Amino acid sequence: MSSPRTYDAVIIGAGHNGLTTAGYLARAGLKVKVLERRPVVGGAAVTEEFYPGFRNSVCSYVVSMLSPEVIKDLELERYGLQLIKRASGMMSALPNGKHLIISRDQKATHAEISKFSVADADRHAAFEEEIDQMALIFRKLANERPPNIGGGITELFYALKTGSTLWRLSSAEMEKLTSLMTMSLGDYLNNWFESDEVKGYYAGDGATGDFSHPYSAGSAYILLHHAFGMINGELGAWWHSKGGMGGITQAMAKSATAQGVEIEISCPVAKVITDNGVASGVVLEDGCIIHAKTVAANCTPKLLFMKLMDPASLPADFLQRIKNWRCKSGSFRMNVALSELPKITSLAGVEGAEAHMQRSININPSIAYMERAWIDARTYGFSKHPYVSMNIPSLIDNTLAPKGMHVASLFCQHFNPDLPEATSWDQLKSQAIETIIDTVTAIAPNFRKSILGFQALSPLDLEREFSLTGGDIFHGALHLDQLYSLRPAAGYADYRTPVKN
């Protein structure tokens, strides 16, 4: 560590949000320092070798909500970002040896859904149109900072910007948006479809990263996430980053350093320095001090306010809000090195099977299946029949595995970070892994025997290794009382805190 210097901004954490912040601040002419606890930049968007010769995105695994504006403004393609388009949509692998593929090809999708319900097939285009329409509205809202509740006259401008977007909506559009934000996932899907297979397809996607009962109020909102992203002007597109998700953050780091940003790895922050309600820098775990006019934090609210800051510097009501901040996404991640491609039963003999497998392959045959997974996790700690979303990025990126071999990325739910009866995730982890492998092997019989090695991350591992409190991939549950102007607390939705600077 060099001798103490004063920076315009010091950023805690070199995840994708921290690196984006650094890039913009540096382009505005500020002197910026980024401090990363791990030995590599990227936070949860990193690529690592997890078995000899096999590399994969460790946590996040597909590209959708990376803003086109960020790609352009930070010149990420100039600094090495390569995005690979994959087959659109997803495939639901069903326990009866069948499958359902829903893509952007409306004719093919109508034929697929008709295998289970002609009525659902006829309604599907209207459903997707509604989701896309609402996603565009939400994208516009999300690209502006939310108005602060109780902010007085100074917040009138931001409230008017939000209001102008909403006031332009028709009564029918407002009803649709309100329904998506307040209804349960189960009720919303039941209003549209009759077949378990179609509802299960969307229930899995709609519950990703949300540890909620499928009939919890407000849980329908996550459905927007599958259409919210936009890459190369294509709404709802899902892409792969060449070399894994680390390709994104490595490009961000190169872009930032080219603008003069200083990034230090293996450099954990111990606390934020505050004096009379004003932040003036950070203290590292080795005792070194970094002075800064502004401190930005790329970490969870609980970690920032409960560990890195002096509670005495925070208002009592704000501190209580953060103490009660819920961090549960119910997620478990596995990366698996495979000697051969999984042989999915329903794709046997199907022309273009490998092309179909470029999609996410999801195991969630019905809303009831997801409901059972949630109940199991609440009762026992994890689902006996989990929702699994499997991606095989080596089908479109030959840099990840030896020739003829493959990498499977498994995102799984529900796995409760708060275990019953004082059980530890270190004790339950091996059982959870076996359950996940069994679940995938049930739809691809060769899966278990083709495993050469794997990396597994329980909710506790995600917290310990990546500082995701409660293993929450969203830094806080996406529930109605933790969204928009209430994220993380009323009066502080403008990315600022009760502590000045």
Solvent accessible surface area in square Angstrom, and as a share of the most:
residue,aa,sasa,rsa
1,M,95,0.43
2,S,71,0.46
3,S,84,0.54
4,P,86,0.54
5,R,100,0.37
6,T,71,0.42
7,Y,3,0.01
8,D,34,0.18
9,A,0,0.00
10,V,0,0.00
11,I,1,0.00
12,I,13,0.07
13,G,13,0.13
14,A,0,0.00
15,G,9,0.08
16,H,84,0.37
17,N,82,0.42
18,G,2,0.02
19,L,0,0.00
20,T,25,0.15
21,T,51,0.29
22,A,0,0.00
23,G,1,0.01
24,Y,81,0.31
25,L,50,0.25
26,A,10,0.07
27,R,73,0.26
28,A,75,0.58
29,G,66,0.64
30,L,66,0.33
31,K,84,0.35
32,V,1,0.01
33,K,4,0.02
34,V,0,0.00
35,L,2,0.01
36,E,11,0.05
37,R,98,0.36
38,R,18,0.07
39,P,93,0.58
40,V,44,0.25
41,V,15,0.09
42,G,0,0.00
43,G,16,0.16
44,A,28,0.22
45,A,6,0.04
46,V,2,0.01
47,T,26,0.15
48,E,49,0.22
49,E,109,0.49
50,F,34,0.14
51,Y,75,0.29
52,P,102,0.64
53,G,40,0.38
54,F,4,0.02
55,R,84,0.31
56,N,2,0.01
57,S,2,0.01
58,V,1,0.01
59,C,11,0.06
60,S,40,0.26
61,Y,38,0.15
62,V,25,0.14
63,V,2,0.01
64,S,5,0.03
65,M,90,0.40
66,L,24,0.12
67,S,30,0.19
68,P,37,0.23
69,E,88,0.39
70,V,23,0.13
71,I,21,0.11
72,K,162,0.68
73,D,62,0.32
74,L,1,0.00
75,E,63,0.28
76,L,0,0.00
77,E,115,0.51
78,R,170,0.62
79,Y,37,0.14
80,G,46,0.44
81,L,6,0.03
82,Q,106,0.47
83,L,38,0.19
84,I,41,0.21
85,K,107,0.45
86,R,18,0.07
87,A,24,0.19
88,S,37,0.24
89,G,24,0.23
90,M,22,0.10
91,M,0,0.00
92,S,1,0.01
93,A,2,0.01
94,L,7,0.04
95,P,105,0.66
96,N,93,0.47
97,G,33,0.32
98,K,112,0.48
99,H,20,0.09
100,L,0,0.00
101,I,12,0.06
102,I,6,0.03
103,S,18,0.12
104,R,105,0.38
105,D,78,0.40
106,Q,131,0.58
107,K,177,0.75
108,A,47,0.36
109,T,3,0.02
110,H,73,0.33
111,A,64,0.49
112,E,34,0.15
113,I,0,0.00
114,S,36,0.23
115,K,109,0.46
116,F,42,0.18
117,S,9,0.06
118,V,93,0.53
119,A,50,0.39
120,D,2,0.01
121,A,4,0.03
122,D,90,0.47
123,R,106,0.39
124,H,14,0.06
125,A,48,0.37
126,A,49,0.38
127,F,0,0.00
128,E,29,0.13
129,E,120,0.54
130,E,19,0.09
131,I,0,0.00
132,D,26,0.13
133,Q,56,0.25
134,M,0,0.00
135,A,0,0.00
136,L,91,0.45
137,I,20,0.10
138,F,34,0.14
139,R,30,0.11
140,K,110,0.46
141,L,17,0.08
142,A,49,0.38
143,N,97,0.50
144,E,71,0.32
145,R,45,0.16
146,P,12,0.08
147,P,20,0.12
148,N,16,0.08
149,I,93,0.47
150,G,80,0.77
151,G,29,0.28
152,G,58,0.55
153,I,142,0.72
154,T,103,0.60
155,E,18,0.08
156,L,88,0.44
157,F,121,0.50
158,Y,65,0.25
159,A,43,0.33
160,L,84,0.42
161,K,71,0.30
162,T,17,0.10
163,G,9,0.09
164,S,36,0.24
165,T,13,0.08
166,L,48,0.24
167,W,186,0.65
168,R,174,0.63
169,L,28,0.14
170,S,58,0.37
171,S,102,0.66
172,A,55,0.42
173,E,40,0.18
174,M,70,0.31
175,E,120,0.54
176,K,67,0.28
177,L,13,0.07
178,T,68,0.39
179,S,28,0.18
180,L,0,0.00
181,M,36,0.16
182,T,62,0.36
183,M,47,0.21
184,S,5,0.04
185,L,3,0.02
186,G,0,0.00
187,D,65,0.34
188,Y,6,0.02
189,L,0,0.00
190,N,61,0.31
191,N,96,0.49
192,W,32,0.11
193,F,9,0.04
194,E,115,0.52
195,S,11,0.07
196,D,84,0.43
197,E,40,0.18
198,V,0,0.00
199,K,24,0.10
200,G,0,0.00
201,Y,9,0.03
202,Y,1,0.00
203,A,0,0.00
204,G,1,0.01
205,D,16,0.08
206,G,0,0.00
207,A,6,0.04
208,T,32,0.19
209,G,2,0.02
210,D,5,0.03
211,F,14,0.06
212,S,13,0.09
213,H,35,0.16
214,P,3,0.02
215,Y,87,0.33
216,S,39,0.25
217,A,84,0.65
218,G,7,0.07
219,S,8,0.05
220,A,0,0.00
221,Y,12,0.05
222,I,3,0.02
223,L,0,0.00
224,L,1,0.00
225,H,27,0.12
226,H,21,0.10
227,A,0,0.00
228,F,31,0.13
229,G,0,0.00
230,M,39,0.18
231,I,0,0.00
232,N,111,0.57
233,G,58,0.55
234,E,56,0.25
235,L,29,0.14
236,G,8,0.08
237,A,9,0.07
238,W,68,0.24
239,W,23,0.08
240,H,8,0.03
241,S,0,0.00
242,K,69,0.29
243,G,14,0.13
244,G,0,0.00
245,M,16,0.07
246,G,7,0.07
247,G,20,0.19
248,I,6,0.03
249,T,0,0.00
250,Q,72,0.32
251,A,2,0.01
252,M,2,0.01
253,A,11,0.09
254,K,108,0.46
255,S,0,0.00
256,A,1,0.00
257,T,67,0.39
258,A,60,0.47
259,Q,73,0.32
260,G,52,0.50
261,V,6,0.04
262,E,54,0.24
263,I,39,0.20
264,E,45,0.20
265,I,82,0.42
266,S,71,0.46
267,C,12,0.07
268,P,32,0.20
269,V,17,0.10
270,A,39,0.30
271,K,106,0.45
272,V,8,0.05
273,I,40,0.20
274,T,35,0.20
275,D,95,0.49
276,N,146,0.75
277,G,32,0.30
278,V,54,0.31
279,A,6,0.04
280,S,44,0.29
281,G,0,0.00
282,V,0,0.00
283,V,25,0.15
284,L,4,0.02
285,E,111,0.50
286,D,104,0.54
287,G,48,0.46
288,C,45,0.27
289,I,66,0.34
290,I,4,0.02
291,H,76,0.34
292,A,5,0.04
293,K,128,0.54
294,T,58,0.34
295,V,24,0.14
296,A,26,0.20
297,A,40,0.31
298,N,29,0.15
299,C,23,0.14
300,T,1,0.00
301,P,21,0.13
302,K,46,0.19
303,L,42,0.21
304,L,20,0.10
305,F,8,0.03
306,M,74,0.33
307,K,137,0.58
308,L,8,0.04
309,M,14,0.06
310,D,76,0.39
311,P,63,0.40
312,A,91,0.70
313,S,29,0.19
314,L,13,0.07
315,P,54,0.34
316,A,87,0.68
317,D,110,0.57
318,F,6,0.03
319,L,25,0.13
320,Q,95,0.42
321,R,63,0.23
322,I,0,0.00
323,K,100,0.42
324,N,91,0.47
325,W,6,0.02
326,R,97,0.36
327,C,12,0.07
328,K,53,0.22
329,S,0,0.00
330,G,1,0.01
331,S,1,0.00
332,F,0,0.00
333,R,4,0.01
334,M,0,0.00
335,N,1,0.01
336,V,0,0.00
337,A,0,0.00
338,L,0,0.00
339,S,44,0.28
340,E,55,0.25
341,L,29,0.14
342,P,2,0.01
343,K,127,0.54
344,I,6,0.03
345,T,70,0.41
346,S,19,0.12
347,L,6,0.03
348,A,83,0.64
349,G,89,0.86
350,V,54,0.31
351,E,166,0.75
352,G,40,0.39
353,A,26,0.20
354,E,100,0.45
355,A,51,0.40
356,H,48,0.21
357,M,6,0.02
358,Q,50,0.22
359,R,26,0.10
360,S,8,0.05
361,I,0,0.00
362,N,5,0.02
363,I,11,0.05
364,N,2,0.01
365,P,23,0.15
366,S,17,0.11
367,I,12,0.06
368,A,66,0.51
369,Y,41,0.15
370,M,1,0.00
371,E,51,0.23
372,R,119,0.43
373,A,1,0.00
374,W,51,0.18
375,I,57,0.29
376,D,5,0.03
377,A,0,0.00
378,R,131,0.48
379,T,70,0.41
380,Y,105,0.40
381,G,0,0.00
382,F,20,0.08
383,S,0,0.00
384,K,111,0.47
385,H,114,0.51
386,P,0,0.00
387,Y,3,0.01
388,V,0,0.00
389,S,6,0.04
390,M,1,0.00
391,N,6,0.03
392,I,4,0.02
393,P,14,0.09
394,S,14,0.09
395,L,36,0.18
396,I,40,0.20
397,D,1,0.01
398,N,126,0.65
399,T,60,0.35
400,L,0,0.00
401,A,15,0.11
402,P,52,0.33
403,K,203,0.86
404,G,60,0.58
405,M,72,0.32
406,H,26,0.11
407,V,0,0.00
408,A,0,0.00
409,S,1,0.01
410,L,0,0.00
411,F,5,0.02
412,C,0,0.00
413,Q,0,0.00
414,H,0,0.00
415,F,0,0.00
416,N,7,0.04
417,P,26,0.16
418,D,86,0.45
419,L,28,0.14
420,P,43,0.27
421,E,169,0.76
422,A,105,0.81
423,T,45,0.26
424,S,41,0.26
425,W,7,0.03
426,D,84,0.43
427,Q,121,0.54
428,L,21,0.10
429,K,51,0.22
430,S,72,0.46
431,Q,100,0.44
432,A,0,0.00
433,I,14,0.07
434,E,80,0.36
435,T,24,0.14
436,I,0,0.00
437,I,6,0.03
438,D,78,0.41
439,T,15,0.09
440,V,0,0.00
441,T,31,0.18
442,A,81,0.62
443,I,11,0.05
444,A,0,0.00
445,P,87,0.55
446,N,8,0.04
447,F,0,0.00
448,R,94,0.34
449,K,159,0.68
450,S,2,0.01
451,I,37,0.19
452,L,72,0.36
453,G,13,0.12
454,F,86,0.36
455,Q,40,0.18
456,A,11,0.08
457,L,16,0.08
458,S,1,0.01
459,P,2,0.01
460,L,55,0.27
461,D,18,0.09
462,L,1,0.01
463,E,69,0.31
464,R,128,0.47
465,E,71,0.32
466,F,17,0.07
467,S,33,0.21
468,L,11,0.05
469,T,25,0.14
470,G,13,0.12
471,G,1,0.01
472,D,0,0.00
473,I,60,0.31
474,F,48,0.20
475,H,52,0.23
476,G,0,0.00
477,A,3,0.02
478,L,17,0.09
479,H,48,0.22
480,L,79,0.39
481,D,56,0.29
482,Q,2,0.01
483,L,20,0.10
484,Y,71,0.27
485,S,14,0.09
486,L,56,0.28
487,R,62,0.23
488,P,26,0.17
489,A,6,0.04
490,A,52,0.40
491,G,26,0.25
492,Y,56,0.21
493,A,2,0.01
494,D,16,0.09
495,Y,167,0.63
496,R,166,0.60
497,T,46,0.27
498,P,35,0.22
499,V,5,0.03
500,K,135,0.57
501,N,77,0.39
